[in-house]
Amino acid sequence: MAPEPTNRREFLKTSTAALAATAISASTLWTARSYAAIPGANDRVRTAVVGCGDRMKQSLIPAFAEHAKAQNFEFVAVCDIWNKRREEGKDYIKKVAGFDVEPVENTDKLYARKDIDAVVIATADFQHARCGIEAVNAGRDAYVEKPTAHFMEDARNFRAAVHKTGKIVQVGTQRRSTPSYMKAAEYIKSGAFGDIVMVEMCWNVNQPGRWRRPDVVPLLKEQDTDWHRYCMGVIKDKFDARKYLEFRLFWPYSSGIPDQWLVHQIDTVHWFTGLPHPRSVVANGGIYHWKDGRTNWDTMTAVFDYGPLDDLTKGFQVQYTSRFTNSANGVKELYYSNGGMIDMDKQTVTDTGGLSAKEAAAMGMKENKLKSMSLGEAAATSNDANTGKDPQTGANMLNWMECVRSRKTPNASIEAGYSHSIALCMNVAAIQTGQKVTFDDKTQQVMVGGKVYA
């Protein structure tokens, strides 16, 4: 394993320099033809949907429609390998966004077209990185749903492809474009909060039907889709309509809780601290209640260790819990320092748990209590995912559209997606082995017991 830097400042400096070098290297690959392909201020950005399932229809298409006119974007095609979703997607886009689009059978045919500038991708979890690679290598900018990848090889390949092509990629971790989270990031980075000493996160629901599609599964027939393309060379299973439509319940189509919920929340840790990944991860859990044939856990507890890097720097842990069996506490993200707490659900900073005058005096120290403040009026995070009811996805979509024109780095960049992928892959390894998992910065590999975890 590569030696760790001597302190946090050196670590961050080294990471920042490496990323800058990567960006410079990528920029040198741009050609005159590449620059000519950038949409001008008055050019309409012709966009295609790739994967027209629930997430696309209930959230991403409405978010796109909200900003399409002002940003001069339009949908021109919908691509899905299931004929039912292609036709339904065509009708839905017409109804919600007002665009007449052409249904396209697969991405080979989609990228052969000359009228596609960008794509919005919301396929099965294990497909995101590979679909993203296809898009940027075909010269298209892309909005790609999270998780970025739950295999490290896919994550590395996707990041490399984005840097090589210089295309604009926004990851679907929409907290990055949410005002209250942006204010929290600014506050923490200012130093006013103090060192983070602990983070507690949870995502709890009581929904036996979460990620189930009992009404739709009987409608999917093998002859109406392309199972081989669906598996993308990753999976060798025979056709299974449940694994196609209820993929979030089955590994390796998804890891379930980590793929869907952890990545949103652990992403804020990386953003707020500047740290690219955990030092180690352990996890425990199982299928405790919903015995419906799923292979992914319905209950999980994981601990992510973020340091300390050495004797001179301070570290912290992230305690992460999630369950499908009782919704108490809902979605919570609580950041603690020696002086108090940030509650991202309530969007507040308070002196909760801060060092009292009495306890401080006993050690010849001063009281440490944060001044209470609000982090803004943005809507609270909901655990009712895929509803399109909150403004977060709309803000993230708008930021992507603006960056497609300006060529600036989006809020939820490929680097953010790569970092949450490391944490995700470490979490998956901890689930599957029951062991403490680490990460080798030199090789960019997940490690278990001193060996690379494939």
N, C-alpha and C positions, 0 to 999 in steps of 0.2 A: 504494500500500500504506500502511496506517495506520502512523504513527510508533510505535516501540516505547517502552514506559515506560522511565524513566531508570534503574531498578534492579529487581532481582528482588523485593524487598520491596514496592515500589510496585505492581509487576505483579500479585503475589498479592493485595494489598489491593484493587486495582481489580477483579480477577476475583471475589473473594469478595463484594464489595459488589454487583456486578452480579447474582450468583446469588441473594443475599439479597433484592434488589429484585424479582427474578423470582418468588421464592417468595412474597413478600408480595402481589405482584400476583395470583398464582394463588389465594391464599387468599381474596381479596376476591370471587372469582367463585363461591365456594361458597354454596349456598342452603340453606334449612332442609330442603328435600327431599334435598339431597346428604348432609347430616349424618344424616338419618334412615335413609339407606341403608347406613350403616356397620354391619357386623355387631356385635352385642353380645357380651359375654363368653360367653354361653351359646347363642348362635345358631350353628347349623351352617353352615359356608361351603360352598355347593354349587358345585362346580368342574367345568369341562369341559376335555377335551383337544382341542387344535386342531393337527392334523397328527400322525398316528400312525405315524411311520416308526421307523427303528432307534434314533435318539437318545431318542425318547419311550419306547419300549418297554424299552430296555436300561438306561436310567439314570433318566429323570425320573419315570416311573410308580413304579418301586421306591422312589425317594427320597420321593415323595409318600406312598406307602403306609406307609413307615417312621414318619411323623410324623402321619398323618391322624387316628388315634384320639385321641392326646393333645391335638391342636390343634382337634379337632372339625371337621375338613374331610371332605368326601366327593366322589367323582366321581359325576356324574349323567348325563354325556353324552360321546360321542366324536365329533368332527367331522373328516371327511376327505373330499375330493372323489373319491377312488378307492374304489369299493364294496368291493373286497377288503380294504383297510386298515380301513375302517369295521367290517366284521364281525370281522376278526381282532383289532382293537383292543378291541371289546366283550368278546370271549372272554378276551383277555389281562388286561384290567382286572379281570374277575371272578376269574381265577385268582390274580393277584398281589396285588390290593388288596381283593378280596372284595366289590366293589360291582357291582350290576346297573345298567348304563348303557344309554342309548338312543343308537343311531347316528344322526347328523345329517349331511345331505348337504352343507351349506355354511354359511358364517358368517351369511348373511342369515337363514336359518332358525334358526340357533343363537341369535342375539341377539334374535330375535322372541319367544323363550321368556322366561317370568317366573321360572324356577327356576334361573337361572344368576347367581351372584355374582362368580365369578372364572374365569380361564382359564389354562391352561398351554400355551404356544405353542412348537412345534418344527417349523416348516415349512422350506422351502428357504431358503438364505441370503438371497437377494434379497428375500424376502417378509417378513422379520421386522418391519421397521419398519412396513410397511403393515398387516400383521396386528395389530401393537400399536396402531396408530392406530385401527383398527376397534374393537378391544376397549375402549379407554378412552373413545372417543366414544360407545360403547354403554353406558357406565356400569359397566364391569367392571374390577376389578383384574387384573393380569396378571404372570405369570412368563414372560419372553420370552428364548428362547435367543439366544446370540451368533452372529454379529456383529450389533450393533444395526443398522448400515446400511453398505453400501459405495457408496452415492450420497449426497452431501452434502444434497441436497434432501430425501431421505427422513429423514435424521438430524435436520435442522432441524425438519421437520414433526412428527416423532415427539416430540421434546423439547417443542415448543410445545404439542402435544396433551396431554401428561402434565401440564404446568404449568397449562394451562387447566382441565382436568377435576379435578385434584387426586387422581387415582387412584394406587394403589400399584403401582409397576412395579419388578420385580427383573430385572436382566439376568443372563444365564447365565455370567458370568465368576466362577466359584465360588471362585477364589483369595481373593476379598474376604471370604469366610466361613471361611477355613482358618486355624486357630490359629497355625501357624508363620509364615504371611504377615502375619497381624495383629501378631504380636510383632515381626517385621522392620520393619513400618511404624512401629510405636511406637519402636523402637530408633533408626531413621534420623531420625525427626522430633525425637527428644530431643537430637540434635546429637552424641551419643557416637560415631557412626560417622565423622563429618567430612563434608566435601563429597564427593559422588560425582564421580569423575574418569573413570570408564569403566564401561560395562555390556556384557557379552558374553552373548548368548542363542543357543540353537540348539534345533531340534526335528527329530530325524533318525529315519527308519524305513527298513527295507528290505522293502517290502511291495508287490509288483506288483499285488496285489488291493486295495490301500487305496482306498476310495471306489468300487470297482467292484461291480456287482451282476449278474454274468452269469447267475445262476440266476433272478433275478426279472424282468429286463428283458423276456424273451419273454412273460411273463404279463400285461404291461400292454397293454391294447387301448384305442384312443382312445374307443370308445363306452362304456367303463366308468369314465371320469373326465370332467373338465371342463377341457380344455386352455386355453380362454379365461380361466377363472377362475385357473388356475395361473399364467398369464402376468401377471395383475394390471395390465394396461395398460402394462407396462414392456417386454415382449419381443414381437416380431412374428414369431417363427419358426413354422414348421409343426410339427405334433405330432411329437415325437421321444421315444421311450421312454427312451433313454439319458440325454437331457438332463433328463428328469423324475426319473429314479431315481439317476442318477450325476451329479447337478447340480454337485457340488463340482469336477468335472473341466472344466467348461465356463463360460467367460465369455459373457454377463453373469449367469448363474444364480448364480455364485460366482466369487471370485478364487482359490480353492484355498488355498494355503499362508497368505496373509495373512488371509483370512476365518476359516479354521479354527484356526490355531495362533498367528499373530502377535498377534491381539487379546488372547488370554489373557495373553501375556507382556508386551506393551507396556503393558497396563493396569496392571501392577504398577509400572511406571516412573512413570506419572502419579499413582498412589496414593501411592507412597513420597516423591515430590518435591513434590506439589501443583501441578505444571505441567500445563496442560490439553492440550498437544499439542507435537509437534516444531516446531522452527524451519524445518527443511528435511529432505528425504528424497531419497536416490538409491538406485537398485536395478539389479541385473543378474542374469541367469539364463536359463533356457530349458527346453525339453523335451529333455533330453540322453539319456535312456535308455529310458523307457517310451513307445514309439511306438504307442499304441493308439487314436489318434484324438482324444485330449484336446486342449484348447486352453490349459489352465492349466499353468504350469511345474511340472516335477518337481524343480527345483533353484533356489534363490534365495539371493542375498546382498543385504542392504540395510543402509544406514547412516542412522540417525536422529540429527540434530543437535539438541541441547537447549541452545543458548546458545553462549557467554555473551551475556547481554542487553546488556551494556555493558562498559566497561573496568574497572569496579569489581567485577563479579560473575564467578563462575566457572561454566563450562559443562561439558558432557560429551557423548560420543557413545554411541549404542547400536549395536553391531555385531550384526546378526541374520543367521543362516544356517539353512537348512532344506533337507533333501533326502529323497527317497524311495528312494535307491539304495544306501545303506549306513547302518546303524543305530548306528555308533560314536558314543559320547558321549550318545546318547539325547536326553533333554530336560535342558537346562542353563540356569540363570539365575545369573550371577555378577556381583555388584556390587563395584566397587573404590573405595576411598578411598586417600588418601595413607598411611593407617595399616594397611591390610589389605583383607580380602575377606569378603563374605557369599556363601555357597554355598547357594542355596535348595533344591538337590537333597539335599544332606547336612544342611541346616537348621543350619548352623554359621556362627559368626563366628570368623575366625582372623587372625593377623598376616601372612598370606601377601602378599609383595610390599611390606610396609610399609617406611617410611623407616628404614634401619639407622643405628646410632650412628656408624659410620665415614663414611657418606655425609653424614650430618647435620653432623658435626663439621667437615667440609671447608668448609661454608658458614656456620659459626658458629651452627648450629641444634641443636635437641635431637632425639634419637631419637623416632620416632613409630610405635609398635607397638600394635595393638589387643589387648585382653585377650580370649582365646578364651572362647567361650560357645556354648551350645546354644540354638536357637530353638524347641525343643519336641519333642514326641514324635509329632506328627501324621504320617500316612503320606506318604511321598515322592510327588511328582507322577509319574504314569505316562504313557507315550506311547501306551498302549493305550486310546484314547478310546472312549467309548460302551459301557463295560463295566459300569458301576454298581458296580465293586469298591472304589472309594475313597470316603471319607466326605465329600469336598468338596461334591459335588452335594447330598447330604443336608443338610449344614449350611446351604447356600445356600437350599435349599427351606424349611427350618425358619425361617430368618431372614425369608423372605418371608411365611410364614404368620403369624408373630408380628407383623410390621408391618401386615399386613392388619387385624389386630385393634387394634393400638395406634395406627395411622396415622402411625407414625414412618417416617423415611426408611430404606429398606433399605440393606444394605451395598453392593450392586452397583446403585447408583441409576441413573436415566436420565442424570444428569450424567456418571457414569463411562462409560456406554455411548456418550454423545455424544463424549467425549474419545477413546475408542478408535476411534470411527468417523472422526474427523478424521485420526488417524494411518493408519488403513486406507485412506481415500480418497487420502491423499497417496502412500501406497505403491503403490496401483493406478495412479495417474497417472504415477509414476516408472517402473513396469513398462511402461506402454503408450506412453510418449513417449521413454524413455531419457534424460530430462533431469532436472535438479535441480528439485525441487518445493518450493514454500513455501505459506504460509497467511496470508490477510488477516484479521486479527482484527476489523476494522471491518465487513467485509461477510460474514464467516464463509464465505469461498470458498477453494477450493484454487486455487493460481496456478501456471502454467507459463509461463516467459518473459514475465512481466508481464501475462499474460492469464488470465482465468477459465477453468479447465478443467472442462468440463461432464461 
